[in-house]
Amino acid sequence: MTLTEIADQAAIPAASRVWPRRAVLAGSGAALLACAACGSKSTATSSASTTSTAAAANSSAAGGSPIASVSAIPADSGLIADAPSGKVILAKSNGKVVAHSAICTHQGAVIDGTGTCPLHGSKFNPATGAVINGPAGSPLAAVAVTEKDGKVYPA
């Protein structure tokens, strides 16, 4: 249906108007997209979030809150901790503390300290983030951390 035909339809009283299915579906799709755009974060919210994340990172570097104690990290597995970036798995590798996202790359569940996902059994190496068993196909993302005075801080 062309725009002229649609305009002609608008002149017809509502009770006797007949709209083609394609025009109704196209209009509905456009309305859904507009609603989705309204529901997303605004630029102001995103920039405020970025600013607060940067402030939190600067606060951590200046002695902010630790996310874990080095002594709490098991030698043979990992420790799940809450970092500003979300859940992380902390592990020891060659005498250093390393961190990776604790979110399974298969379907987004939080893995446990052994690197196992409770949903489908994917297994990750806590020290490297590498996939040991699928169904996950991608490794865990590395997360920067620092150690100071026996505590682990987000970098």
N, C-alpha and C positions, 0 to 999 in steps of 0.2 A: 504494500500500500504506500502510495506516495504522500508527501506532506500536504499536497493539495487535497487529496482524498481524505486525509485525516482532518484537515481544516473544514472540509465539507461536512464530515461526520459531526464535528463540534457544533455546527449550526442546527443539527437535527435534535429535537427534544430527547432528553436522556432516556425516557421510557421506550422509545423506538429505535435507539442507537444500536448498531451491530458492529462490534469491533472484531477484526480478524485476530485469531489466536496468536499469530506471529507478532502483531503490534502489542498485544497485551503482555506477552512474555518478554518482549524487548523492553517495554516500559517497566515491568517488574524487576528485571535484571538491573536496569539503570538505578532504580530506587534502592535496591539492595546494596549496590556499590556505593551509593551516596551515604547510606546508613553506616556501612563499614568504614568509610573514610571519616565520618563524624566520630565513630567510636574509638579510633586509634589515638595514640598519644599525640599531643600537640608538640610543636617545636619548642615552646617554652618549657613544657614538662621535661622533654628530652634533654634540653640544655641544662635545666636545673638538676636533673639526675646526674648528668655528666659532671657538673660542678661539684655535687655532693660526693660523687665517687672519687674525684680527684682530691677533694678535701680529706676524705677518709684515708686515701693512700698516703697523702702527706702526713696525716696524723699518725698513721702506723709507722712510717719511717722515723717520725720524731718520738717514738715510744708509745704509740697507741696500743690498743688491746691486742694481746696475742690470741691466736686461734687455737693453739695447743701447746703443751709442754713436750719437749723433745723426749723426755723420759717416758711419756705415755704412749709413744709409738712403738708397737711390737717389732722385734727384730725380723720375724718371719712373715709378716703380713702388713696391713696398713691400718690407718686410723681415719675414720670419717670425721670431718670437722666442718664447721660453718665459717666460710670466708666471705668477705664482701662480694665476691663474684658468684657465690652460691656454695653448694656442697662440694668439698674436695676430699680426695683420699691422700693422706700423708704417708710416706714410707721412707725408709732409710736406704740409700744407695751409695756405696763406697764411702761411708762415714758421713754423708751429707743427707739432709732432709730434702726430699723432692715432693712435689704435689702435682696432682692431675685432677681434672674434673671428675666428680664421683657420679656423673650422669651417664648411664649406658648409652652408647651410640646407636643401639638398635631401636629402642622405643622409649627412651627417656626416663627409665626408672633409676632410683638411687641404688648404686651397688653397695655391697657390704665391705667390711674391712679386709676380707680375703680377695676382693676384686670380683665377686660373683654377683650377677644380676638376679634378683628374685623372680623376674617375670618369665624369662625363657632360658636361663642358665648360661648366658654368655659369661665368659671368664676372662679377666684382664690381669696383667702383671701389675701389681700395685706400684712397683718401683719404676717401671718404664711406660706404663699405660698401654702396652701392646696387647692385642687380642690373642688369647691363648686358645679359646674355643668360641665358636659362633653360637648363635646366628649373627652377632654383631660383626661388621666387616671393617669398621674404622677404629683406630686406637683412641684412647682418652686424650683430650687436649691437655697439654702441660699448663700449669699455673705457677707463676713466679712467687716464691716465698723466700724469706730470709730467717736466719737463726741469730738470736742474740740472748745471752745470759740464760741459756737452756730453754728458751721459748721460741715458738715459730710465729712469725708475723707475715701478713701478706706483703708482697713487694710493691 
